[in-house]
């Protein structure tokens, strides 16, 4: 089956399946139920219930503004030229384990907000006044951004779903309008009489260095501010579940769990409950819709305030996309990070939770930053470990190399296989022994499913006596995550090294955007100053070299910022890597 071709057909929907790690591809609907008048919403939901009871399969979305029929106290804007509900009825569906890859990305700064920063700041100020007055504890305020029409929303979905792998991604082809949702958040999932929700509150940007990234996740998990926001939403979900669940069945486990995605850490809690008998779809939606995490607390008053302050309807954004299967199975996301792709424009909404200590400027920046996911291209890389092999000693520093490779594998959400690693190492060692190789550089390239090995036999070990080093005029960006992990994403370094060699140099040293020394194309750098050895901090933008770690320990070296002037004033300069070891001869630095 060609999924891309199928996505082009109206009525096709992809969404997460209940109680499964797989997605469902729903095609060729028997009927589409589209509601453009709010007075018809409840009747449509009852039709859906009848279809499910007759063993039909349902997929589609419910817009945020459909909330008004679930509770008369909810206040929302009226929708024009966009449905309150769009659900297809299907005879069958196809399970998809992995969404296929596609290369497609929007240009940076594709979207422009429909509100100025000044207007935004005033609205945040109004919300803060409501919080200080005790009207609410929190409000999720959102804005709309617009861009030109996208020529292939289908390709964009496949590209983003692989660039940002999240559990609740979805796609809806309505015909002229198509919905692309890259959502990490679950609204509700039902399996027989069990129901769960995964409210998300609390985020932290990922750090490029493995250990710092772990520390960042740990810091988020213990953040009192984020815990307070998270538990506020958890209590709202528990209250919603209380309307449909058996007494004493509602509990939270885990509380304040941190999940890691490509660009951020997210605090998530899981609310469980047991649904009372004779509870139908209408009952569940009346109790829970819209999701607590995208309104504020308390829900009714927060929805009143954001209805007054938001200048346009949210539509499917912060509504929900998902599917309903027979035998009381259902899974719907919270439709965040969601694009509405129309024939003449593309709409993307973003927002944030405003609390008492929120700052207008930072909230505005956060909103604009959240739209960047649509412009992110997935860069496929393999991991690399290059080691020295000596006939009598085997692979030098192999344990440290394996540890680094495993850490980078975890960082990039790749699968590590001890069997693949051990087989590659053992097979390569046998080959070298059979060939009676005395000295070699061995490069292990770790792919998604295998490890490729390249062997270069060496005549001599170490560096030559006189090293000529060029200081590059090109800067590296210390925010580039690939600087901190040894991967195939090294074209910049490879070209610089090749050019330097052709000009008679042996190595190139780089500086970052702050004019601080980082590393060479193939080496880490140490300087001796006032009888103390120093080396650039990892956060300047460099690899955690295996030999670097060894020399830091042996020299009792300090990790610090090093400038070009420090380099010129150094008593001694030393380069090192795990194949050549440490330089002992003369170094000439050319700026």
Protein Blocks (a to p, Z undefined) as FASTA:
>chain_A
ZZklmmmpghiacdddehiabdcddehifbdcddfbfklmmmmmmmmmmmmmnopacedd
ddfklmmmmomkbccdddehiafbdcdddfbdcddfbacdddddddehkbccfbdfklmm
mmmmmmmmmmmnomambdcddddddddddfblmlmmmmmmmmmgcfkbccddebjaccdd
ddfbdfbdcehjaccddddeddddddfbfklmmmmmmmmmmmmklmmmmmmmmmmmmmmm
mmmpcehkaccddehiacddfkbccddddddddddehiafklmmmmmmccfklnopcfkl
mmmmmmmmpmbdfkjnopacddddehhiacddddehiacddfkbccddddddddfklcfk
lmmmmmmmmmmmmmpccddddddddddddfklopghklmmmmmmmmmmmmnopacdfklm
mmmmmmmmmmmmmnopabdcddddddfkbccddddddfbgcjdfbdcddddfbdcdfklm
klmpccfblmlmmmmmmmmmmnopabdcdddfkopafbdfkbccdddeehiacdddfklo
paddfklmmmmmmnopacddddfklmmmpmbdcdddfknopafbdcdddZZ
